[in-house]
């Protein structure tokens, strides 16, 4: 709703916002509709994630999960695919160059208000 933010936003920013919204919504709906969902992680998600880490993916482990949980997991993979191409990648970068660079002189090019 802020014009300056809207002017600096790209379509990737909006895509990331939609992905985060879908993730939050599917997570909340899973928590509301399936109260016993906390048992799925050790029983289903841990073997699934282990299969991914050992490069032997077993997506069939997720086949019996409810739709909202499957959407939540799928949305995580979408977010992981989009993350490197968004501005969020700055979360994991360390700006050590700023520590070592010389001082910068900032010159404002504005008309003075009289």
N, C-alpha and C positions, 0 to 999 in steps of 0.2 A: 504493500500500500504506500510505501515511501518512494517517491519518484527517483531519487538518486540511487536507491538500491535496485529498483526495477531497471534503470538504465544500465547498470553494471552487471545485471544478471544475464545468464546465457540459458539456452535451452537445456544444457546439461544440469544446471542448477535446479531447474524445475523438475527434471527427470529424477534427480536425487531426492528432492522433496517428496515426490509421488512414491518413490520406492520406500522411503522412510515411513511415510504415512501408511502404506499398505502393510509394512512390517509391524508397525505399532497396532494397527487395527486387527490384523490376523492374530497377533500375540494376545491382545486383550480378549478377542472372541474365543480363542482357545482356552484361555484361563476362565472365562465365564461359563462356557458351555460344557467343558470337560474338566471338572474339578480334580479328577485323578490324573491329570496330565503330567504331574511332576514325577510320576513313576515311569513315564515313557523314556525319559532321558537315560537312566542307567540301563533300561532293558532294550531300548531300540536305538536311541541316538548314539550311545557310546560305541556299540558295534558298527553302526553306520559310519561314524566319523573315523573309527579305526580302519575301516575298509578304504576310506578315502585317503588317509595318511599312508597306508601301505600300498597305494596305487592299484588296488583291486576293488574298485567301487561295487557296492551291492545295493543298488537302488530298490530292489525288491523288499528290503527291510522296512521301507517306508510305505509300502503298498496298503497295509492295514490301518494306517493312521487316518484320522478324520481329515476332511477337506481343508479345514482352516489350518491345521498343523502342517499338512503338506504344502499349502500355500506359503506358510511362514518359512519353511525350510527352502522352498524354491526361491522365495524372495531374498533370502540370505545369499544364495548363489548369484542372483541378479545384482544385488548390491555389491558383492565381491567383484563381479565383472565390471561394474560401472565405476567403482571406487578409484582405480588408478587414473581415470580420465576426467575426474571431477576435481573441484577445488579442495575436496576433503583430503586429497593426498598430502596436503601440507601438514596434516596431523602427524604423519609419521616421518616427516623430513626434519632434519636437525640443521638449522641455519648457522653453521659454524663460520661460514663466510662473513657473516655480519660481525663476528667477534674480531676477526683478523683484518677487516678492511679499514682503510684510512677514514678519517672523519670526513663528513660530507657537508659542504656549505650549501644551505638552502637559500635561494634567492626568490622572493615572492615577486611575481610579475602581476601586480594588481594596481588598479587605479585607486588612489587614496580618496576616501570619502571626505568631502569638504562641506 
